[in-house]
Amino acid sequence: MKKGLKYVCIAALAPLLIFARMSYVHRHDGTTLGVGADALVLLLPDGVDFSTPAVQEWLDAANEEGLHLEPIHDSDFLDPLTPIHPTGVILPDELHRSANDVLIGELYRYVHSGGNLMVVYDACTWDLNGRFPAGDSRLSSLVGVHYALYDRYLTSTMEPAQITGTGAAMREIGIPPGSFVPVDGRGKLELWHAVAAHDEINNRYAFSAYQYGDVNYPVFRTVGEFDGTVLLKSKRALAAGYRQDELGHVLFVNLPLGYLASRTDGLLMHSFLHFFAVQMLGLPYLGSVPDGVGGLIFNWHIDAHSSLKPLKTLVDAGIFDRGKFSVHFTAGPDVDAFGDHKGLDVAHDAEAQKWIRYLQARGNSIGSHGGWIHNYFGNNVSDDNEREFMQYLEMNKDALERVSGTHITEYSAPVGNHPAWVTRWLERNGIVAYYFTGDAGLGPTRVYRGTERDGSDIWGFPVLHMGKEASLEEMGFDDVPIGAVRDWMLAVTDFTVRQHAARLVYAHPFGAERFFPTLRAWLDNADALQAEGRFRWYTMTELAGFLNQREAVQWTLLRNSADRVTLRASHPKTLAHQSWIFPQEFFGDPRVVQGTATIRLQDGMILIDAGDERELSVELLRRDQVHPKPETIEAKR
């Protein structure tokens, strides 16, 4: 009976296989959702409004990754008269817990006929009564393991667990060094060293959170042998893996991506969106950095008069001659308490003013480090004292603008304490970017907190970290070996080059003194990569401006024939410095048809860098789809 059903499913959907190659999506009202050979859809219950923050969070994440993701309702997906056959379908957690048997059957038919499906955590695990069906999830056969086993495990169906993967898997998913650290034989996290110094296939690595270290994530307990490629797992669960099912492919992410992202832990959502679209499906994406050149933002925090001596030492050593950085100052005369006179007193101290102007003259971006009195502000600002503490933000910004003679456009929070009202104040006062300790490991992002986006247009710049430390000062206080710090810094530079992305690292002058040789080795490496055109230093303001310009880019990928596609792009002012990145395994033979562009190959990618034109059209060869080779991630179990 199973074989007969399989035959009927494929035969019934044979006409839709044409649309699978064209990959376009329509609504009931006839408006086009996605027109292109790279369309992904976010499948949602009919009652979910596309404008809700939980939906927009997914759409923003995809946009930041340079991907086309469109929301559609179940009724559109099920309607046989509506031509919907995207390149991939994503079933999100939380938003799509409930599903009827008709939708479940259509998902099976979609995959069996050649569709690609990403199932996230609790998607479709409930029936329409909000209960787990008897046995296991109705998607277990597609996913490749039994899960959502409420009858067996009751309240232990889901459990917090340490999630591990090989170094190769972490690299494939796009997790930056330091957000994962080695695990010893007893399951404890070891001090992080460069992944290159470890066996990437056999050694296991676990996720680590800034300031907390070892972190557990909720997963469904799973049962059965997985017949696909394992990406991540816990002691009692497959945490992520992909497999082929008849003609289609399924990525199962047994982690609550949407839930985590709404609680300022968006790294996994971004990473798996990128992995599904680019690594598995071979889709192109719009680069998030100018000309597709990855790089780092080095954010310096100068918050007390005692910082000026080590700052001079750094300047004399040539550290500030090696790149343009984001340098932020706390401007008031005090640090811990009013009247302690430990602060910079920017309004009156000639030495502090000299250094601000010196750094500004060398191309660094001067930013505001919080509210006037560093430790007092950082330790006491809260969700409930906006009226009292807003004045310190104003005083700090005004003092720096008077000394620098320019408008301050970037900000960092003292002690990392950043209530949501601060973001609203920053936007009202022309700040375009802020350092953020949440969403650690991500590049510039639109931050979500619970049910709201943190600001409408401002960009959060999360920190990179090495285990539970992020600044050089923290690493010094915790006696992290200098060699480990060097390895990590070199590895994060390599990460940004390889990912064609930007990340932020930060330090205080006082903490950096101990690491002079390490800083020099790191900056020498960056200089060499920059000379090759593979790396750049960015400021927060510079990248925020580029990303805002990128928001106005319109582009699509059209299939011309069975083996050729065309990239078409436009911008109301200019496409200059926008870059499209195509996996070389899936595309080749790029030819500019309209406009101007520079085409180059790097790290297995084709980069198409647009010129100073409003429109661009590039034709490429589309190779037969090839999915990632299991042996490059982790041996099958």
PLY file of the C-alpha trace (Angstrom):
ply
format ascii 1.0
element vertex 637
property float x
property float y
property float z
element edge 636
property int vertex1
property int vertex2
end_header
0.00 0.00 0.00
2.88 2.37 0.76
4.38 1.87 -2.69
1.04 2.51 -4.35
0.57 5.71 -2.39
4.03 6.87 -3.40
3.23 6.32 -7.07
-0.06 8.19 -6.84
1.54 11.16 -5.04
4.23 11.65 -7.66
1.89 11.14 -10.58
-0.68 13.56 -9.20
1.91 16.26 -8.78
3.70 15.72 -12.08
2.45 19.04 -13.54
3.91 20.88 -10.54
7.40 19.62 -11.30
7.53 22.27 -14.00
6.92 24.92 -11.37
9.60 23.38 -9.18
12.14 24.33 -11.81
10.69 27.82 -12.21
10.27 28.34 -8.46
7.59 30.96 -8.19
4.88 31.58 -5.63
1.44 33.23 -5.92
-1.22 34.34 -3.47
-4.93 33.70 -3.92
-5.44 37.31 -4.96
-2.99 36.84 -7.81
-0.22 39.00 -6.41
3.23 37.50 -6.70
4.98 36.56 -3.47
8.30 35.50 -4.90
9.28 35.54 -8.54
12.57 33.80 -9.01
14.56 30.63 -8.96
15.65 31.29 -5.38
12.28 31.61 -3.63
11.96 30.27 -0.09
8.68 30.37 1.80
7.83 30.53 5.47
4.73 28.38 5.94
2.23 29.73 8.47
-1.25 28.85 9.75
-4.06 30.87 8.18
-4.70 32.75 11.43
-1.19 34.19 11.66
-0.80 37.78 10.48
2.33 38.32 8.40
3.00 41.62 10.19
3.37 40.08 13.66
6.85 40.50 15.19
7.40 36.73 15.40
6.98 36.50 11.61
8.95 39.66 10.90
11.80 38.26 12.96
12.22 35.43 10.45
11.88 37.77 7.49
14.41 40.22 8.93
16.88 37.40 9.59
16.56 36.15 6.01
16.93 39.68 4.68
20.09 40.19 6.73
21.42 36.94 5.27
20.64 38.29 1.80
17.94 35.69 1.06
14.42 35.87 -0.36
11.95 34.49 2.18
8.21 35.05 1.73
5.41 34.10 4.16
2.44 32.10 2.86
-0.56 30.57 4.57
-1.41 26.88 4.69
-4.50 27.39 2.54
-2.36 28.75 -0.31
0.08 25.88 0.02
-2.80 23.35 -0.07
-4.78 24.94 -2.91
-4.23 22.82 -6.06
-5.15 25.81 -8.25
-2.47 28.04 -6.75
0.97 27.44 -8.33
3.28 27.18 -5.34
6.49 25.27 -5.71
9.32 27.18 -4.09
12.93 26.11 -3.85
12.42 25.44 -0.14
9.77 25.54 2.58
10.47 26.46 6.21
8.20 25.28 9.04
8.96 27.64 11.96
8.81 26.77 15.64
6.16 28.36 17.91
4.26 29.90 14.98
3.21 26.58 13.43
2.85 24.10 16.30
-0.59 22.89 15.17
-1.42 21.21 11.86
-4.13 18.98 10.42
-3.52 15.69 8.64
-4.18 17.24 5.23
-1.23 19.61 5.61
0.99 16.82 6.91
0.15 14.71 3.85
0.88 17.62 1.50
4.28 18.15 3.12
5.13 14.50 2.46
4.02 14.85 -1.15
6.00 18.06 -1.54
9.24 16.43 -0.37
8.69 13.14 -2.22
8.20 15.04 -5.49
11.49 16.91 -5.08
10.82 19.69 -2.59
13.18 20.86 0.14
11.85 21.23 3.67
13.32 22.75 6.85
11.45 21.55 9.97
12.16 23.59 13.10
11.66 22.09 16.57
7.94 21.92 17.51
6.53 22.77 14.07
3.42 20.65 13.34
3.86 18.55 16.49
0.35 19.36 17.77
-3.02 18.45 16.34
-5.75 21.08 15.97
-6.72 20.58 19.61
-3.29 21.70 20.77
-2.20 18.21 21.82
0.57 15.83 20.82
-0.88 13.06 18.64
-0.48 9.49 19.89
2.93 7.92 19.28
5.28 10.50 17.83
5.36 13.47 15.48
3.56 12.88 12.21
6.67 14.29 10.50
9.00 11.71 12.08
9.31 9.70 8.87
10.31 12.79 6.91
12.70 13.98 9.58
14.33 10.56 9.92
13.97 10.01 13.70
11.08 9.60 16.11
10.46 12.72 18.21
7.68 14.54 20.11
7.20 11.28 22.07
4.84 12.62 24.71
3.18 9.24 25.36
6.57 7.82 26.28
8.34 10.68 28.06
5.52 12.99 29.23
7.06 16.19 30.66
10.55 14.94 29.74
9.64 14.93 26.04
11.69 18.12 25.75
14.76 18.72 27.89
17.61 21.21 28.18
20.85 19.66 26.98
24.38 20.45 25.92
24.44 20.52 22.12
27.62 19.37 20.41
29.00 19.00 16.92
32.30 18.42 15.19
34.47 21.38 14.28
33.66 20.75 10.62
29.93 20.86 11.35
30.23 24.12 13.28
32.11 25.64 10.36
29.51 24.41 7.84
26.67 25.86 9.89
28.57 29.15 10.17
29.14 29.37 13.93
32.00 31.80 14.66
35.02 30.69 16.71
34.47 31.29 20.39
30.72 30.71 20.20
31.69 27.02 20.25
34.46 25.55 22.37
35.99 22.07 22.77
34.39 19.53 25.08
36.56 17.15 27.11
35.77 13.47 27.62
33.62 14.26 30.67
31.39 16.68 28.81
32.98 19.83 30.26
33.98 22.79 28.16
37.69 23.28 27.72
39.57 26.49 27.10
39.08 27.49 23.47
41.97 27.24 21.05
41.86 27.61 17.29
39.81 24.87 15.70
42.69 24.25 13.33
44.68 22.91 16.27
42.10 20.19 16.90
40.75 17.20 15.01
37.70 18.70 13.28
36.10 15.36 12.52
36.50 13.43 15.78
36.64 16.10 18.50
33.38 17.57 19.71
32.53 21.19 20.39
29.69 22.74 22.37
28.01 26.15 22.38
29.23 28.73 24.86
27.58 32.00 25.87
29.24 35.32 26.60
29.58 35.85 30.39
27.92 32.48 31.13
30.11 29.89 29.43
28.45 26.48 29.07
24.93 26.83 27.69
22.14 24.26 27.24
19.38 24.43 24.65
15.97 22.71 24.72
15.58 19.73 22.38
13.03 16.96 21.82
14.37 13.58 22.86
14.68 11.43 19.75
14.60 7.68 19.16
15.96 5.68 16.24
18.96 5.64 13.94
19.20 8.71 11.73
19.88 7.77 8.11
21.20 11.18 7.13
24.04 13.53 7.97
24.28 14.58 11.61
25.13 18.22 12.25
24.46 18.58 15.97
23.36 16.25 18.74
22.95 15.89 22.49
23.34 12.76 24.60
19.74 11.75 23.94
18.74 13.58 20.80
19.52 14.47 17.24
19.72 18.26 17.47
20.16 18.96 13.75
20.67 16.88 10.63
19.62 16.58 7.00
18.66 13.67 4.77
17.21 12.77 1.41
13.67 11.40 1.25
12.78 10.07 -2.20
13.34 13.04 -4.55
13.46 15.74 -1.87
15.58 16.78 1.08
14.75 17.58 4.69
16.72 19.60 7.24
15.56 18.96 10.81
16.57 21.59 13.36
15.54 20.25 16.77
16.17 23.64 18.41
13.67 26.50 19.01
15.18 29.02 16.62
12.39 31.60 16.75
12.04 31.38 20.52
15.77 31.91 21.00
15.97 34.80 18.54
13.18 36.65 20.31
15.26 36.40 23.48
18.36 37.98 21.93
19.98 34.69 20.88
19.55 34.85 17.12
22.79 33.21 15.99
21.25 29.79 15.37
18.31 31.16 13.37
20.66 33.07 11.07
23.11 30.19 10.80
20.53 27.57 9.83
18.75 29.88 7.39
22.07 30.41 5.63
22.98 26.72 5.78
19.63 25.58 4.36
19.61 28.13 1.55
23.27 28.29 0.53
24.93 25.05 1.65
22.05 22.67 0.98
20.13 24.34 -1.85
22.97 26.26 -3.48
21.14 29.59 -3.56
22.91 32.92 -4.09
22.65 35.72 -1.57
23.15 39.47 -1.37
26.30 40.24 0.59
26.06 42.09 3.90
29.40 43.92 3.51
30.63 46.32 0.80
31.96 44.49 -2.26
31.52 41.19 -0.40
34.76 41.81 1.51
34.52 40.44 5.05
36.00 42.28 7.96
35.97 43.31 11.59
34.82 46.26 13.67
37.29 46.90 16.49
35.31 48.74 19.16
37.43 50.45 21.83
35.82 51.57 25.10
37.61 54.43 26.89
35.76 55.14 30.09
38.08 56.68 32.73
41.10 58.98 33.03
43.19 55.93 33.91
42.60 54.72 30.31
44.66 57.55 28.81
48.09 56.23 29.78
47.53 52.76 28.23
45.89 54.49 25.25
49.10 56.47 24.70
51.11 53.26 24.95
48.91 51.66 22.27
49.19 54.72 20.03
53.00 54.84 20.45
53.14 51.15 19.52
51.35 51.92 16.26
48.18 49.99 17.06
45.95 52.84 15.90
47.87 53.20 12.65
46.73 49.75 11.49
43.06 50.37 10.78
40.05 52.59 11.30
38.20 51.65 14.48
35.08 52.61 16.43
36.38 54.40 19.54
33.82 55.22 22.23
34.28 57.57 25.21
32.49 58.10 28.50
32.73 61.85 28.82
31.92 62.75 32.43
34.30 63.65 35.26
33.39 60.65 37.44
33.27 56.84 37.13
31.90 55.00 40.16
30.13 57.78 42.07
29.49 61.47 41.60
32.45 63.48 42.80
35.09 60.73 42.58
36.93 62.61 39.76
38.06 59.35 38.08
36.44 60.18 34.75
37.77 61.73 31.55
36.01 65.07 32.06
36.02 65.58 28.30
34.54 69.08 28.57
37.54 70.39 30.55
40.47 67.97 30.27
42.86 69.01 27.50
44.54 65.60 27.32
41.23 63.78 26.79
40.26 66.31 24.12
43.63 65.85 22.38
43.14 62.09 22.08
39.59 62.40 20.76
40.73 64.76 18.02
43.86 62.70 17.31
41.86 59.50 16.79
39.17 61.26 14.79
41.75 62.81 12.44
43.03 59.33 11.59
39.68 58.06 10.32
38.38 56.44 13.48
34.71 56.87 14.31
34.11 58.57 17.67
31.16 57.16 19.60
29.36 57.64 22.88
30.04 55.07 25.59
26.92 55.34 27.62
25.83 57.90 30.14
28.42 60.28 31.52
29.44 58.27 34.60
30.41 54.77 33.46
29.99 52.38 36.36
27.16 54.24 38.06
25.18 54.39 34.81
25.96 50.81 33.80
25.08 49.36 37.20
21.90 51.34 37.76
20.17 52.10 34.44
17.01 50.00 34.10
13.70 49.65 32.29
12.05 51.86 34.90
14.29 54.92 35.22
14.29 56.45 31.74
13.23 59.87 33.02
16.15 60.05 35.46
18.91 58.46 33.35
18.14 59.95 29.94
19.98 63.11 30.94
23.27 61.19 31.23
22.97 59.96 27.64
22.34 63.54 26.50
25.25 64.95 28.51
27.69 62.34 27.19
26.68 62.79 23.56
26.65 66.60 23.76
30.13 66.76 25.31
31.64 64.52 22.64
29.97 66.46 19.83
31.34 69.75 21.13
34.89 68.39 21.27
34.80 66.42 18.01
32.79 68.97 16.04
30.77 66.17 14.48
27.45 64.43 15.06
27.82 61.26 17.14
26.24 58.29 15.34
27.27 55.20 17.35
26.92 54.04 20.93
28.02 51.36 23.39
26.44 50.51 26.73
28.54 50.61 29.91
28.73 47.16 31.53
26.65 45.95 28.56
23.47 47.16 30.29
21.10 48.32 27.53
17.38 48.70 28.40
15.01 48.91 25.44
14.20 52.58 26.08
17.86 53.43 25.42
17.50 52.17 21.84
14.46 54.38 21.31
16.42 57.37 22.65
19.35 56.57 20.37
17.13 56.52 17.28
15.47 59.80 18.18
18.91 61.37 18.50
20.43 60.22 15.22
22.41 57.21 16.43
22.49 54.55 13.69
24.41 51.72 15.41
25.00 50.35 18.89
27.21 47.70 20.46
25.15 44.89 21.99
25.98 41.98 24.28
22.87 40.04 23.24
22.77 38.01 20.00
26.47 37.35 20.60
28.28 35.95 17.57
26.03 37.65 15.01
26.91 40.42 12.62
24.95 43.71 12.48
21.30 42.85 13.07
17.82 44.10 13.86
17.46 43.09 17.50
14.27 41.51 18.82
13.28 41.44 22.48
10.22 39.34 23.25
7.38 40.59 21.06
9.06 43.74 19.73
11.83 44.80 17.41
14.35 46.90 19.30
14.01 50.10 17.30
12.71 50.58 13.79
15.85 51.30 11.75
18.84 51.21 14.10
21.40 48.39 13.83
22.63 46.35 16.78
26.26 45.19 16.62
26.62 42.06 18.79
30.02 41.16 20.21
32.18 38.21 19.31
33.40 36.28 22.31
35.81 33.50 23.22
33.78 31.27 25.51
32.55 33.44 28.36
35.01 36.31 27.74
34.84 38.95 25.03
37.16 41.87 25.81
40.92 41.57 26.16
40.51 42.98 29.65
38.24 40.07 30.64
40.64 37.56 29.15
43.47 39.10 31.15
41.54 39.06 34.42
40.62 35.39 33.87
44.23 34.45 33.00
43.37 33.15 29.56
46.66 32.02 27.97
48.01 34.51 25.49
48.41 31.78 22.87
44.71 30.95 23.09
43.79 34.60 22.64
46.06 34.86 19.58
44.59 31.73 18.02
41.05 32.99 18.56
41.77 36.42 17.09
43.35 34.91 13.99
40.45 32.47 13.66
37.74 35.15 13.82
39.54 37.13 11.12
39.61 34.03 8.95
35.91 33.47 9.71
34.90 36.92 8.41
36.99 36.43 5.27
35.53 33.00 4.58
31.94 34.04 5.35
32.14 37.40 3.53
30.67 38.97 6.66
31.46 41.46 9.42
31.75 40.90 13.16
32.60 43.12 16.13
35.34 42.61 18.70
35.97 45.00 21.57
38.61 45.95 24.11
39.67 48.55 26.67
43.13 50.15 26.44
43.93 48.96 29.95
43.23 45.32 29.08
45.06 45.44 25.76
48.49 46.26 27.23
49.13 42.65 28.21
48.51 41.47 24.66
50.86 43.69 22.64
52.58 40.81 20.79
49.21 39.20 20.15
47.73 42.42 18.80
50.71 42.90 16.49
50.48 39.34 15.13
46.75 39.75 14.60
47.09 43.13 12.89
49.95 41.83 10.72
47.67 39.01 9.57
44.87 41.49 8.87
47.28 43.70 6.89
48.29 40.75 4.71
44.67 39.78 4.04
43.77 43.39 3.34
46.60 43.65 0.82
45.07 40.66 -0.98
41.67 42.39 -1.09
40.14 39.76 1.19
39.67 41.74 4.42
38.72 45.24 5.62
38.35 47.15 8.85
34.93 48.75 9.23
33.38 51.20 11.66
29.89 50.73 13.05
28.65 53.90 11.37
30.10 52.91 8.00
28.47 49.48 8.01
25.13 50.78 9.26
25.10 53.27 6.37
25.88 50.54 3.88
23.18 48.26 5.28
20.61 51.04 5.10
21.52 51.62 1.45
21.28 47.85 0.88
17.67 47.90 2.13
16.65 49.69 -1.09
18.14 47.03 -3.40
15.58 45.11 -5.46
16.79 41.87 -7.02
15.58 38.55 -8.33
16.95 35.40 -9.94
15.09 34.32 -13.08
15.41 30.98 -14.82
15.96 31.43 -18.55
16.18 27.78 -19.49
16.96 24.42 -17.97
20.55 25.42 -17.28
20.77 29.23 -17.27
19.55 31.93 -14.87
19.72 35.71 -14.81
20.38 37.95 -11.83
18.49 41.23 -12.18
19.04 44.03 -9.68
18.16 47.68 -9.29
18.53 50.54 -6.80
16.92 54.02 -6.90
20.34 55.70 -6.57
23.24 53.29 -7.10
24.16 49.62 -6.79
27.80 50.54 -6.09
29.48 48.17 -3.61
26.55 45.73 -3.53
27.74 42.17 -4.03
25.96 38.92 -4.93
27.57 35.69 -3.83
26.94 32.47 -5.76
28.22 29.03 -4.69
30.62 27.95 -7.41
29.51 24.34 -6.97
26.08 25.30 -8.30
26.80 28.18 -10.71
29.35 29.14 -13.34
30.11 31.14 -16.49
28.85 34.56 -15.29
28.31 37.15 -18.03
27.30 40.80 -17.50
24.33 41.60 -19.74
23.46 45.07 -18.46
25.29 47.55 -16.25
28.81 47.10 -14.88
30.21 44.61 -12.41
33.47 43.05 -11.28
33.40 39.27 -11.12
35.88 37.29 -9.01
36.28 33.85 -7.49
37.12 33.32 -3.84
36.83 30.35 -1.48
34.53 28.40 -3.78
32.24 31.39 -4.38
31.53 33.61 -7.38
31.32 37.24 -6.24
29.54 39.73 -8.49
30.36 43.26 -7.31
28.09 45.88 -8.86
29.42 49.12 -10.30
28.03 52.63 -9.95
24.84 51.93 -11.89
21.15 51.78 -11.05
20.52 48.49 -12.83
22.45 45.27 -13.29
21.78 42.06 -15.18
24.11 39.06 -15.10
23.53 35.67 -16.72
24.97 32.48 -15.18
25.06 28.77 -15.83
23.02 26.78 -13.28
24.65 23.43 -12.62
22.74 20.31 -11.56
21.87 20.57 -7.89
24.37 18.79 -5.67
23.77 18.52 -1.94
26.50 18.64 0.72
28.62 15.55 0.99
27.96 13.78 4.30
31.57 12.92 4.89
32.47 16.62 5.08
30.27 17.09 8.14
30.06 13.97 10.25
30.02 10.30 9.45
26.56 8.73 9.28
25.49 6.95 12.39
0 1
1 2
2 3
3 4
4 5
5 6
6 7
7 8
8 9
9 10
10 11
11 12
12 13
13 14
14 15
15 16
16 17
17 18
18 19
19 20
20 21
21 22
22 23
23 24
24 25
25 26
26 27
27 28
28 29
29 30
30 31
31 32
32 33
33 34
34 35
35 36
36 37
37 38
38 39
39 40
40 41
41 42
42 43
43 44
44 45
45 46
46 47
47 48
48 49
49 50
50 51
51 52
52 53
53 54
54 55
55 56
56 57
57 58
58 59
59 60
60 61
61 62
62 63
63 64
64 65
65 66
66 67
67 68
68 69
69 70
70 71
71 72
72 73
73 74
74 75
75 76
76 77
77 78
78 79
79 80
80 81
81 82
82 83
83 84
84 85
85 86
86 87
87 88
88 89
89 90
90 91
91 92
92 93
93 94
94 95
95 96
96 97
97 98
98 99
99 100
100 101
101 102
102 103
103 104
104 105
105 106
106 107
107 108
108 109
109 110
110 111
111 112
112 113
113 114
114 115
115 116
116 117
117 118
118 119
119 120
120 121
121 122
122 123
123 124
124 125
125 126
126 127
127 128
128 129
129 130
130 131
131 132
132 133
133 134
134 135
135 136
136 137
137 138
138 139
139 140
140 141
141 142
142 143
143 144
144 145
145 146
146 147
147 148
148 149
149 150
150 151
151 152
152 153
153 154
154 155
155 156
156 157
157 158
158 159
159 160
160 161
161 162
162 163
163 164
164 165
165 166
166 167
167 168
168 169
169 170
170 171
171 172
172 173
173 174
174 175
175 176
176 177
177 178
178 179
179 180
180 181
181 182
182 183
183 184
184 185
185 186
186 187
187 188
188 189
189 190
190 191
191 192
192 193
193 194
194 195
195 196
196 197
197 198
198 199
199 200
200 201
201 202
202 203
203 204
204 205
205 206
206 207
207 208
208 209
209 210
210 211
211 212
212 213
213 214
214 215
215 216
216 217
217 218
218 219
219 220
220 221
221 222
222 223
223 224
224 225
225 226
226 227
227 228
228 229
229 230
230 231
231 232
232 233
233 234
234 235
235 236
236 237
237 238
238 239
239 240
240 241
241 242
242 243
243 244
244 245
245 246
246 247
247 248
248 249
249 250
250 251
251 252
252 253
253 254
254 255
255 256
256 257
257 258
258 259
259 260
260 261
261 262
262 263
263 264
264 265
265 266
266 267
267 268
268 269
269 270
270 271
271 272
272 273
273 274
274 275
275 276
276 277
277 278
278 279
279 280
280 281
281 282
282 283
283 284
284 285
285 286
286 287
287 288
288 289
289 290
290 291
291 292
292 293
293 294
294 295
295 296
296 297
297 298
298 299
299 300
300 301
301 302
302 303
303 304
304 305
305 306
306 307
307 308
308 309
309 310
310 311
311 312
312 313
313 314
314 315
315 316
316 317
317 318
318 319
319 320
320 321
321 322
322 323
323 324
324 325
325 326
326 327
327 328
328 329
329 330
330 331
331 332
332 333
333 334
334 335
335 336
336 337
337 338
338 339
339 340
340 341
341 342
342 343
343 344
344 345
345 346
346 347
347 348
348 349
349 350
350 351
351 352
352 353
353 354
354 355
355 356
356 357
357 358
358 359
359 360
360 361
361 362
362 363
363 364
364 365
365 366
366 367
367 368
368 369
369 370
370 371
371 372
372 373
373 374
374 375
375 376
376 377
377 378
378 379
379 380
380 381
381 382
382 383
383 384
384 385
385 386
386 387
387 388
388 389
389 390
390 391
391 392
392 393
393 394
394 395
395 396
396 397
397 398
398 399
399 400
400 401
401 402
402 403
403 404
404 405
405 406
406 407
407 408
408 409
409 410
410 411
411 412
412 413
413 414
414 415
415 416
416 417
417 418
418 419
419 420
420 421
421 422
422 423
423 424
424 425
425 426
426 427
427 428
428 429
429 430
430 431
431 432
432 433
433 434
434 435
435 436
436 437
437 438
438 439
439 440
440 441
441 442
442 443
443 444
444 445
445 446
446 447
447 448
448 449
449 450
450 451
451 452
452 453
453 454
454 455
455 456
456 457
457 458
458 459
459 460
460 461
461 462
462 463
463 464
464 465
465 466
466 467
467 468
468 469
469 470
470 471
471 472
472 473
473 474
474 475
475 476
476 477
477 478
478 479
479 480
480 481
481 482
482 483
483 484
484 485
485 486
486 487
487 488
488 489
489 490
490 491
491 492
492 493
493 494
494 495
495 496
496 497
497 498
498 499
499 500
500 501
501 502
502 503
503 504
504 505
505 506
506 507
507 508
508 509
509 510
510 511
511 512
512 513
513 514
514 515
515 516
516 517
517 518
518 519
519 520
520 521
521 522
522 523
523 524
524 525
525 526
526 527
527 528
528 529
529 530
530 531
531 532
532 533
533 534
534 535
535 536
536 537
537 538
538 539
539 540
540 541
541 542
542 543
543 544
544 545
545 546
546 547
547 548
548 549
549 550
550 551
551 552
552 553
553 554
554 555
555 556
556 557
557 558
558 559
559 560
560 561
561 562
562 563
563 564
564 565
565 566
566 567
567 568
568 569
569 570
570 571
571 572
572 573
573 574
574 575
575 576
576 577
577 578
578 579
579 580
580 581
581 582
582 583
583 584
584 585
585 586
586 587
587 588
588 589
589 590
590 591
591 592
592 593
593 594
594 595
595 596
596 597
597 598
598 599
599 600
600 601
601 602
602 603
603 604
604 605
605 606
606 607
607 608
608 609
609 610
610 611
611 612
612 613
613 614
614 615
615 616
616 617
617 618
618 619
619 620
620 621
621 622
622 623
623 624
624 625
625 626
626 627
627 628
628 629
629 630
630 631
631 632
632 633
633 634
634 635
635 636
